[in-house]
């Protein structure tokens, strides 16, 4: 099984945003050494919980600090950017690191309504043309002249560079068919709502049209994972993430607390039930058990790669998650 890393540069309790970005760099270097296939940075706006607001900038840093691993975005939120700018940014990244850049894009805002309008400078948001925007971006990346007259007279520099891989993100299946028709990879965010199904992935596989960006269909699935040598240790480290998601469901975004703080926090029976329900999309357990679960799901669903998002409070524990999974699945 191939393993990748999905990172949000989480700003945990007692730590700084600058430190979170430095920790993303540390994780990229380790993932490169361990044999992970790719690392993507997410895009989040308008809050203090995550420092990954400019994933394309972070990607440039990570690519410069690594040797083999593919680096990219998971994903850039298309609604905020011009196709010309997207093409120029990722062609520049690919010129510096040919054969190692992933252009992963999503249709979500990556922030609340206030952030959406601030990013658009108060202009009317264009939410209906995401797939058209992606198609134009891909044409510009491939040094083609788009039919759209707004972009037809503008080449995306630098020209004649290696193409990045293109991936379309999704969490409900709505974008699976579009990814297939456009000839790009499909990345399913299982840790969003746990709605993955064979039907969604089969729709993508069965309708796939090869493109210059990707010859064959590729599917990755993103999982939230907390693991350790033992189930008991994993449970101890997982509770802060459980509570973070619980608070988010109540409209409160708080820094990820320490395990000690989490286990001292009073929880109602309803809270505990909600946390247990959330374990459907938060895999917690000993490394051997988590590895077996991922292998079972790969066999059932037929995806190519598991993208691992893991957010223990401690950087040491977070790096250990990726070491343990590499030991079980990449050795």
C-alpha positions as CSV (number, residue, x, y, z in Angstrom):
1,X,0.0,0.0,0.0
2,X,1.2,3.5,-0.7
3,X,1.0,6.0,2.1
4,X,0.8,9.8,1.9
5,X,0.6,12.7,4.4
6,X,-2.1,15.3,4.7
7,X,-1.1,18.1,7.0
8,X,-3.1,21.1,8.2
9,X,-0.3,22.7,10.2
10,X,-2.3,22.5,13.4
11,X,-1.6,25.1,16.1
12,X,-1.9,23.0,19.3
13,X,-2.5,24.4,22.8
14,X,0.6,26.3,24.1
15,X,2.3,26.4,20.7
16,X,2.6,29.0,17.9
17,X,1.6,29.2,14.3
18,X,5.2,29.7,13.2
19,X,6.1,26.5,15.2
20,X,3.3,24.6,13.4
21,X,4.8,25.4,10.0
22,X,8.2,24.4,11.2
23,X,6.7,21.1,12.4
24,X,5.2,20.6,8.9
25,X,8.7,20.9,7.6
26,X,10.0,18.3,10.1
27,X,7.2,16.0,9.1
28,X,7.9,16.3,5.4
29,X,11.6,15.5,6.0
30,X,10.7,12.4,8.0
31,X,8.0,11.2,5.5
32,X,10.6,11.5,2.7
33,X,13.0,9.4,4.7
34,X,10.3,6.8,5.5
35,X,9.2,6.3,2.0
36,X,5.8,8.1,2.0
37,X,4.8,8.8,-1.6
38,X,3.5,12.4,-1.2
39,X,2.7,15.1,1.3
40,X,-0.1,17.7,0.8
41,X,-0.9,20.8,2.7
42,X,-4.5,21.8,3.3
43,X,-5.9,25.4,3.0
44,X,-7.6,27.0,5.9
45,X,-8.6,30.7,6.4
46,X,-9.9,33.0,9.0
47,X,-9.0,31.1,12.2
48,X,-6.2,30.3,14.7
49,X,-6.5,26.5,14.8
50,X,-4.5,25.9,11.6
51,X,-1.5,27.7,10.1
52,X,-1.8,26.3,6.6
53,X,-3.4,29.3,4.9
54,X,-1.0,29.4,1.9
55,X,-0.3,25.8,1.0
56,X,1.4,26.6,-2.3
57,X,4.0,28.7,-0.4
58,X,4.5,25.9,2.2
59,X,4.8,23.4,-0.7
60,X,7.7,25.4,-2.1
61,X,9.5,25.2,1.2
62,X,8.8,21.5,1.7
63,X,9.9,20.6,-1.9
64,X,13.2,22.4,-1.3
65,X,13.7,20.5,2.0
66,X,13.1,17.0,0.6
67,X,14.5,14.8,-2.2
68,X,12.0,12.2,-3.3
69,X,8.6,12.6,-1.9
70,X,5.9,14.4,-4.0
71,X,4.7,17.7,-2.5
72,X,1.5,19.5,-3.2
73,X,-1.8,20.8,-1.9
74,X,-4.8,19.0,-0.6
75,X,-6.0,21.3,-1.6
76,X,-6.0,24.8,-3.0
77,X,-9.5,26.3,-2.7
78,X,-10.2,27.3,-6.3
79,X,-12.9,29.8,-5.7
80,X,-10.3,32.3,-4.3
81,X,-7.9,32.4,-7.3
82,X,-7.7,33.1,-11.0
83,X,-6.9,30.1,-13.3
84,X,-4.0,32.1,-14.7
85,X,-2.5,32.6,-11.2
86,X,-3.1,28.9,-10.3
87,X,-1.3,27.8,-13.4
88,X,1.6,30.1,-12.9
89,X,2.1,29.1,-9.3
90,X,2.1,25.4,-9.9
91,X,4.2,25.6,-13.1
92,X,6.7,27.5,-11.1
93,X,6.7,24.9,-8.4
94,X,7.1,22.2,-11.1
95,X,10.0,24.0,-12.7
96,X,11.9,23.9,-9.5
97,X,10.9,20.3,-8.6
98,X,9.9,18.5,-11.9
99,X,8.1,15.3,-11.4
100,X,7.4,16.0,-7.7
101,X,4.5,18.5,-7.6
102,X,0.8,17.8,-7.1
103,X,-1.9,20.3,-7.9
104,X,-4.7,19.2,-5.6
105,X,-7.8,21.4,-5.7
106,X,-11.1,21.7,-3.9
107,X,-14.4,23.5,-4.3
108,X,-14.9,24.4,-0.7
109,X,-14.1,27.8,0.8
110,X,-11.6,26.7,3.4
111,X,-13.1,29.2,5.8
112,X,-16.3,30.8,7.0
113,X,-18.4,33.3,5.1
114,X,-16.5,36.3,6.5
115,X,-13.2,34.8,5.2
116,X,-14.8,34.1,1.8
117,X,-15.8,37.7,1.3
118,X,-12.5,39.1,2.6
119,X,-10.6,36.9,0.2
120,X,-12.8,38.2,-2.7
121,X,-12.4,41.8,-1.5
122,X,-16.2,42.0,-1.0
123,X,-17.0,41.1,-4.6
124,X,-19.8,38.7,-5.5
125,X,-18.6,35.1,-5.1
126,X,-18.6,32.9,-8.2
127,X,-19.4,29.5,-6.9
128,X,-21.0,28.0,-10.1
129,X,-17.9,27.7,-12.3
130,X,-15.5,25.6,-10.3
131,X,-15.1,22.8,-12.9
132,X,-14.7,25.4,-15.7
133,X,-12.0,27.1,-13.7
134,X,-10.2,23.9,-13.2
135,X,-10.4,23.1,-16.9
136,X,-9.0,26.5,-17.9
137,X,-6.2,26.1,-15.3
138,X,-5.2,22.8,-16.8
139,X,-5.2,24.2,-20.3
140,X,-2.9,27.0,-19.2
141,X,-0.6,24.5,-17.4
142,X,-0.3,22.5,-20.6
143,X,0.6,25.7,-22.6
144,X,-2.8,25.5,-24.5
145,X,-4.9,28.5,-25.5
146,X,-8.2,28.4,-23.6
147,X,-11.4,29.1,-25.5
148,X,-12.4,31.5,-22.8
149,X,-11.5,34.9,-24.2
150,X,-10.6,36.3,-20.9
151,X,-7.6,33.9,-20.7
152,X,-6.9,33.3,-24.5
153,X,-4.3,36.0,-24.8
154,X,-2.3,35.1,-21.7
155,X,0.3,32.4,-21.6
156,X,1.0,31.0,-18.1
157,X,4.7,31.4,-17.4
158,X,7.0,29.6,-17.0
159,X,6.2,27.7,-20.2
160,X,7.4,24.3,-21.3
161,X,7.9,22.8,-17.8
162,X,7.0,19.4,-16.5
163,X,3.3,19.1,-15.7
164,X,2.2,18.6,-12.1
165,X,-0.2,15.8,-11.3
166,X,-3.7,17.2,-10.9
167,X,-6.1,15.9,-8.2
168,X,-9.7,16.9,-7.5
169,X,-10.8,16.6,-3.9
170,X,-14.2,15.4,-2.8
171,X,-16.1,14.3,0.3
172,X,-19.5,13.3,-1.0
173,X,-19.0,11.8,-4.4
174,X,-20.3,14.7,-6.4
175,X,-16.9,15.4,-8.0
176,X,-16.0,11.8,-8.8
177,X,-17.6,11.9,-12.3
178,X,-16.0,15.2,-13.1
179,X,-12.6,14.0,-12.0
180,X,-13.0,11.0,-14.3
181,X,-14.1,13.1,-17.3
182,X,-11.2,15.6,-16.8
183,X,-8.6,12.9,-16.5
184,X,-7.3,13.8,-13.1
185,X,-6.8,12.0,-9.8
186,X,-9.6,11.7,-7.3
187,X,-8.9,12.2,-3.6
188,X,-11.8,11.3,-1.2
189,X,-11.8,12.9,2.3
190,X,-13.1,10.0,4.4
191,X,-12.3,11.9,7.6
192,X,-14.9,14.6,6.7
193,X,-18.1,12.5,6.9
194,X,-17.2,8.9,6.3
195,X,-19.5,8.6,3.2
196,X,-17.1,6.6,1.0
197,X,-18.7,3.9,-1.0
198,X,-17.7,1.5,-3.8
199,X,-20.3,3.2,-6.0
200,X,-18.5,6.5,-5.8
201,X,-15.1,5.1,-6.6
202,X,-16.5,2.8,-9.3
203,X,-18.1,5.7,-11.0
204,X,-14.8,7.4,-11.2
205,X,-12.9,4.3,-12.4
206,X,-15.6,3.3,-15.0
207,X,-15.8,6.8,-16.6
208,X,-12.1,7.7,-16.6
209,X,-10.7,9.5,-19.6
210,X,-6.9,9.6,-19.8
211,X,-5.3,13.0,-20.0
212,X,-1.8,14.5,-20.3
213,X,-1.9,15.0,-16.6
214,X,-2.7,11.4,-15.6
215,X,-2.8,8.3,-17.9
216,X,-4.7,6.0,-15.6
217,X,-7.2,6.6,-12.8
218,X,-5.7,7.1,-9.4
219,X,-7.6,7.3,-6.1
220,X,-6.4,8.4,-2.7
221,X,-8.4,8.3,0.5
222,X,-7.7,10.7,3.4
223,X,-8.0,9.3,6.9
224,X,-7.7,10.8,10.4
225,X,-5.6,8.5,12.4
226,X,-4.3,8.3,16.0
227,X,-2.1,5.3,16.6
228,X,0.6,4.1,19.0
229,X,2.2,0.8,20.1
230,X,-0.8,0.0,22.2
231,X,-4.5,0.7,22.0
232,X,-4.5,2.2,25.4
233,X,-1.8,4.8,24.5
234,X,-3.6,5.6,21.2
235,X,-6.9,6.2,23.1
236,X,-5.0,8.5,25.5
237,X,-3.5,10.6,22.6
238,X,-6.8,10.6,20.6
239,X,-9.1,12.3,23.1
240,X,-7.9,15.9,22.3
241,X,-8.8,15.4,18.6
242,X,-12.1,13.9,19.6
243,X,-12.9,17.0,21.8
244,X,-11.7,19.4,19.1
245,X,-14.2,17.9,16.6
246,X,-16.9,17.9,19.3
247,X,-16.4,21.6,20.0
248,X,-16.3,22.3,16.2
249,X,-19.7,20.6,15.9
250,X,-21.0,23.1,18.5
251,X,-19.6,26.0,16.6
252,X,-16.5,26.5,18.8
253,X,-13.0,26.3,17.4
254,X,-10.5,25.8,20.2
255,X,-6.8,24.9,20.1
256,X,-6.0,21.2,20.3
257,X,-5.5,20.6,24.0
258,X,-3.0,18.3,25.7
259,X,-4.1,14.8,26.6
260,X,-3.9,15.7,30.2
261,X,-6.2,18.7,29.7
262,X,-8.6,16.6,27.6
263,X,-8.9,13.8,30.2
264,X,-9.6,16.4,32.9
265,X,-12.4,18.0,30.8
266,X,-15.9,17.2,32.1
267,X,-18.0,15.5,29.4
268,X,-21.7,14.8,29.4
269,X,-23.1,11.5,28.4
270,X,-24.3,13.1,25.2
271,X,-20.7,14.4,24.6
272,X,-19.3,10.9,25.0
273,X,-21.9,9.5,22.6
274,X,-21.0,12.1,20.1
275,X,-17.3,11.3,20.4
276,X,-18.0,7.6,20.0
277,X,-20.0,8.4,16.8
278,X,-17.1,10.4,15.6
279,X,-14.9,7.4,15.8
280,X,-16.4,6.3,12.5
281,X,-14.1,8.9,10.9
282,X,-11.3,8.9,13.4
283,X,-9.3,5.7,13.4
284,X,-7.8,5.0,16.8
285,X,-5.9,2.0,17.9
286,X,-2.6,0.1,18.0
287,X,-0.5,0.4,14.9
288,X,-1.0,-3.2,13.8
289,X,-4.8,-2.9,14.1
290,X,-4.9,0.4,12.2
291,X,-2.6,-1.0,9.4
292,X,-4.9,-4.1,9.1
293,X,-8.0,-1.8,8.9
294,X,-6.4,0.3,6.1
295,X,-5.4,-2.8,4.2
296,X,-9.0,-4.2,4.5
297,X,-10.5,-0.9,3.3
298,X,-8.0,-0.8,0.4
299,X,-9.0,-4.3,-0.6
300,X,-12.7,-3.5,-0.4
301,X,-12.7,-0.1,-2.1
302,X,-9.8,-0.5,-4.4
303,X,-8.1,2.8,-3.8
304,X,-4.4,3.2,-4.5
305,X,-3.1,5.3,-1.6
306,X,-4.1,6.2,2.0
307,X,-3.4,9.8,2.9
308,X,-2.8,10.0,6.7
309,X,-3.8,13.1,8.7
310,X,-2.7,12.8,12.3
311,X,-2.9,15.5,15.0
312,X,-1.6,14.4,18.4
313,X,-0.8,17.4,20.6
314,X,2.9,16.5,20.8
315,X,5.0,16.7,17.7
316,X,7.0,13.7,19.0
317,X,3.8,11.6,19.2
318,X,2.7,12.9,15.8
319,X,5.9,11.8,14.1
320,X,5.7,8.5,15.9
321,X,2.3,7.8,14.2
322,X,3.9,8.1,10.8
323,X,6.9,6.0,11.8
324,X,4.6,3.2,13.1
325,X,2.5,3.2,10.0
326,X,5.5,3.1,7.8
327,X,6.9,0.1,9.8
328,X,3.6,-1.7,9.3
329,X,2.8,-0.8,5.7
330,X,5.9,0.4,3.9
331,X,8.6,-2.1,5.2
